[in-house]
């Protein structure tokens, strides 16, 4: 993505993978030779008490999380051991693109939020032998994983800060995703996922539909795309939105989309679909941070959650950047989020 | 559309057409043997002082306007002579589907808001010899035509009530429309408009993308599609959204979409792109009626307009139906709009 950020250069730090073996998923299918990709920043201290977990968002790569990590920021690698873990399906963890036949492409199974977090837990506990997480934090689908962590492992997670996300995907959010999915799959090259040439027309459409949802009405009115390096609205639609998704694979996109559409921290054996019970199970000190004009994770949904949760505070990111207030694209919102995280960590 | 309405049965009243001849358009192209479709309700009185003009909305047919017309309603055919005029491109007025070769399909020219209203004015003045219009009223693109009428013919239009619309299409609204357009044209059957078989996959996608925009987030949360006869969210997405647009032609849809994307009452020789001047030119007593949670014609845009206009009042349609508060689908919003129109007409 072409934009000004406070992003640090962590390019030389290696991306690692953790082998999960054969894992049985909630859908009853098995993913063989599965693995999670992750990257760490800073050093794990002797007491293993300085861990921050920061899962990736929908279609985000590891580098897309790095704008919130840096010296003198809340997520400071000099103080904390920060682990960015990748969603299954994002192209770095097990995904339709990197799973060999016969389980590749459209045959790649449906992955739930629960599947993701249970496997991440294995990485944290079995590999790193970490028993306590200081903070789980994430944007969007990263926020959804954050809630899932806190309710599945309430005694392990001290604090959480999900931003621009929700514990359960709302029906309207589901419909928005139906729209982008329909735009992608209208391309005849899609061929139910068995494409030989990428369905680039569909992927471009996917990006163009997404554009209206990602940012708010006043963002477009005020032409704020100018502030992140675009010369016209059309330049932004193509250079930001189409380009971003053209760098992704269609099956990977739809794998993560399925996870998002079915995102619900309670649809698992622990909570049996009782979302109130799942929210109440969270013990972590929680700051729930929606963006003022987010069109698909609206503030209202988080207000409802905070009413149910026992130790949660709502802090609204003000302004007109909509969902992408949490995308690290502008210094004002980045500073706002960083300050909230600093206070939460210091508390 | 399958829904409960207060719709009256005007099926036996004929749709008429007014021949416009060869008309030169703003795009410099000529539309030959052009015509406008319209339908009238009630009788024109001797002094021709009881005229209400009620243009159609994006992709709407004449019958789709009829929920707001009826005995004892504001638009009462016993009192008023109501004229519903069709947008060029809607399939009843001159459109890609009913224009003979070589000007058919993709060759059909771009039509502006100004083109539409100037030709409607010919129908009203040349054919009906009407010099005074009591009220122009319309939903969505019908609202846009309403503003256009009032600023082009300020001494002719006594009152206006545009609802869920704006005098100028906002950039975000433009982006939403780019999305639905991209979803349709991703279908390879689209073939730049020269399809032999309709691009039904693209049209279905068009409807599915539109679904998220048409109604608000809480509409979906509260599952209010149940109140208009659908059994599941999927039933609503297919039975309402896909079905509605599958009954339309793709080239017609994109013709009207172009008009909407470029909707601006000031881009004409009278106002030279000065939207403030165009809004200030409106003399009609105006009630501007946005819906509280409209996602693409947001309340904020109408607030800005009312500040500029000299004789306008803002009345917000409350509730969670979003843009489709103005679609005649629920009796509460219908009654609200009807009551506002009654007061405006009585004033």
Boltz contact constraints between the chains, C-beta under 6 A:
constraints:
  - contact:
      token1: [A, 170]
      token2: [B, 221]
      max_distance: 6.0
  - contact:
      token1: [A, 171]
      token2: [B, 220]
      max_distance: 6.0
  - contact:
      token1: [A, 171]
      token2: [B, 221]
      max_distance: 6.0
  - contact:
      token1: [A, 172]
      token2: [B, 217]
      max_distance: 6.0
  - contact:
      token1: [A, 172]
      token2: [B, 220]
      max_distance: 6.0
  - contact:
      token1: [A, 175]
      token2: [B, 211]
      max_distance: 6.0
  - contact:
      token1: [A, 175]
      token2: [B, 212]
      max_distance: 6.0
  - contact:
      token1: [A, 175]
      token2: [B, 220]
      max_distance: 6.0
  - contact:
      token1: [A, 176]
      token2: [B, 212]
      max_distance: 6.0
  - contact:
      token1: [A, 178]
      token2: [B, 208]
      max_distance: 6.0
  - contact:
      token1: [A, 179]
      token2: [B, 208]
      max_distance: 6.0
  - contact:
      token1: [A, 179]
      token2: [B, 209]
      max_distance: 6.0
  - contact:
      token1: [A, 179]
      token2: [B, 212]
      max_distance: 6.0
  - contact:
      token1: [A, 182]
      token2: [B, 205]
      max_distance: 6.0
  - contact:
      token1: [A, 182]
      token2: [B, 208]
      max_distance: 6.0
  - contact:
      token1: [A, 183]
      token2: [B, 183]
      max_distance: 6.0
  - contact:
      token1: [A, 183]
      token2: [B, 186]
      max_distance: 6.0
  - contact:
      token1: [A, 183]
      token2: [B, 205]
      max_distance: 6.0
  - contact:
      token1: [A, 183]
      token2: [B, 209]
      max_distance: 6.0
  - contact:
      token1: [A, 186]
      token2: [B, 183]
      max_distance: 6.0
  - contact:
      token1: [A, 186]
      token2: [B, 186]
      max_distance: 6.0
  - contact:
      token1: [A, 186]
      token2: [B, 187]
      max_distance: 6.0
  - contact:
      token1: [A, 186]
      token2: [B, 201]
      max_distance: 6.0
  - contact:
      token1: [A, 186]
      token2: [B, 202]
      max_distance: 6.0
  - contact:
      token1: [A, 186]
      token2: [B, 205]
      max_distance: 6.0
  - contact:
      token1: [A, 187]
      token2: [B, 186]
      max_distance: 6.0
  - contact:
      token1: [A, 188]
      token2: [B, 188]
      max_distance: 6.0
  - contact:
      token1: [A, 201]
      token2: [B, 186]
      max_distance: 6.0
  - contact:
      token1: [A, 202]
      token2: [B, 186]
      max_distance: 6.0
  - contact:
      token1: [A, 205]
      token2: [B, 182]
      max_distance: 6.0
  - contact:
      token1: [A, 205]
      token2: [B, 183]
      max_distance: 6.0
  - contact:
      token1: [A, 205]
      token2: [B, 186]
      max_distance: 6.0
  - contact:
      token1: [A, 208]
      token2: [B, 178]
      max_distance: 6.0
  - contact:
      token1: [A, 208]
      token2: [B, 179]
      max_distance: 6.0
  - contact:
      token1: [A, 208]
      token2: [B, 182]
      max_distance: 6.0
  - contact:
      token1: [A, 209]
      token2: [B, 179]
      max_distance: 6.0
  - contact:
      token1: [A, 209]
      token2: [B, 183]
      max_distance: 6.0
  - contact:
      token1: [A, 209]
      token2: [B, 209]
      max_distance: 6.0
  - contact:
      token1: [A, 211]
      token2: [B, 175]
      max_distance: 6.0
  - contact:
      token1: [A, 212]
      token2: [B, 175]
      max_distance: 6.0
  - contact:
      token1: [A, 212]
      token2: [B, 176]
      max_distance: 6.0
  - contact:
      token1: [A, 212]
      token2: [B, 179]
      max_distance: 6.0
  - contact:
      token1: [A, 217]
      token2: [B, 172]
      max_distance: 6.0
  - contact:
      token1: [A, 217]
      token2: [B, 298]
      max_distance: 6.0
  - contact:
      token1: [A, 220]
      token2: [B, 171]
      max_distance: 6.0
  - contact:
      token1: [A, 220]
      token2: [B, 172]
      max_distance: 6.0
  - contact:
      token1: [A, 220]
      token2: [B, 175]
      max_distance: 6.0
  - contact:
      token1: [A, 221]
      token2: [B, 170]
      max_distance: 6.0
  - contact:
      token1: [A, 221]
      token2: [B, 171]
      max_distance: 6.0
  - contact:
      token1: [A, 298]
      token2: [B, 217]
      max_distance: 6.0
